């Protein structure tokens, strides 16, 4: 009986996947307008395994949580996200300032800021994060200021939205 148990354990371990991938490909980006400071705060929430897959296209061997190379990952992450997330305020493209990142369970949270002129009225966001990796990727955008909350769903055929800051 003992040999049979050992045999079944090894047979089952061969057919059970070591790492089960999630079936939903989604990111969440929260944009908060701080009118009193004239800044826009941006938080991106991404699945760690998706980020690893994306970054390994640029440099093999990238591992997150724990990091295989913190400075290298920061550099690649900034470059990758600044290419896939574009913010415009009143039609003018705005430079995203990378603040940092942290892990929360299986999620990587990245923080950015953008300066917003005092007279800003409208914000446009294009978010193409992971569209080149996953056919069914969706990117959820949440916007809030002191009195307004709005949400948008972006996907490969509809990768941008424009809305009023007020």
N, C-alpha and C positions, 0 to 999 in steps of 0.2 A: 504493500500500500504506500509506503514511504517513497519508493522509486517512482510510482505512478504520479504522485503529487509533484515531485520534482520535475518530471517530464512535462506534465500539464502546465506548470509554471513557466518553463522555458518556451513551450509552444505558444502559450498565450502572450508572452512578452514579445515575441516576434511579430505578432499580428496586431497588437495594440500600439497605436502611434505614440511615440515618445512625447511629442508636443502637439497638442490639439490646437489648430489655428481657429481664431474666431471667424464666424461666417459673415459678420457685418463689417463693412468697411466704412467707417464714419470718423470724422473729426469734428471737434466743437471749437469754435472761435468766439470768444466773448469780447466785445468792444464796449468800452465805457468812456463816455465823453465827460471830462472834468472841466467844466466851463470856467470855474474860478481860477484854474491853473493854465488854461488854454492848451491842454494836452489830451491825447486819446491814449488810453491804456488798452493793450491787446493781450489776451491770454489764449494760447492755443493748447488744446488738449488732444494728444495723439497717442495711439496705442504704441507701446515700446517696440513690439515686434515689427510693426509697419515701418517705424522710423529706422530700425536696424536694416530692414530690407532695402529701404530707400538709400540710406547712407552707404551701404555695401556696394552700391553701383559705382560710387566714387572712389572708395577705398575698402578693400576686402579686410575682413577680420574685425570690423567694428562691432563691439558689444556694449550694451547699455545696462545699467543697474545691476552690477557695478560697471563703471565705465572702463573700457580698455585703454582709452587715451583721452582724458578730459579736454585738454586744449584742442586737440585735433577734432574731437566731436563737436565742440562749440563752434569751431571755424566752419566745419561742413554743414552743421545745422543752420547757422546764420545764413550761409550762402544759399542753401537749399530753400529755406522758408522765405527769404527775401525775393527769390525768383518766383515762388508759387503764390505768394500773397502780396497783392498790390493794393495800396490805399491811395485814393485821390480825395482831396478836399476842395470842393468848388471847382473841379476839373483839373486841378494841379496835383501831379503825383507827389506824394509825401514820402520822405525817407523814413524807414522804420529803424528805430534805435533798439538794439538787442540789450535787454536787461539781465536775463539769466534764465535758468531752468531748474526744475526739481522733479522728482519722481513721487507719484502717489499710486501705490499698488502697481498695476500694469499700465499706468498712464504716465506719459511725459508731459509736463506742463512747461511751456515756453512763454516768456514774458517779453513784450515789446512796448515801446511808446512811440508816439508821433506828435510833433508840434502842430497845433491848430491855431491859425490866426484868429484874433479876437472877433472878427466879423464873419467867421465861418458859418455856412448855412447847410451844405449838403456833403455827404460822405458817400464815396463809391468804394466797394471792395470787390476785388477779383480774387477768388481762392481756388487754385488749381491743385492744391495739395493732394498728392498720391493719385491724381487722375491718370498719370502715365503708368502706374503700377497695377491699379485695380479697376476693372471695367465698371463695377457697380459702386465705386466710391461716392460717398455723399459728404458734404461739408456743411455743417449747421452753423449759422451765424446768429449770435444773440447780441442785440444792441440795447444799451441802457444809458440813460442820463438821470438827472434828479427825478424827473416825472414821467418818462417814457420808457417802455420796454417793447422791443420788436424782435421777431425771429424770422429767419429766412433759411431755405434749404437750397443749396447749390449742388449741381451735379455737372457732368462733363459737357452736356449740351446747353447748360444755363449756369455759367461759372461766375457770374457777377450780379451785383445788385446795387442800387443807389437809393438813398433815403435821406430825409431831413434830419438834422441833428436835434431839432426842437419839436 
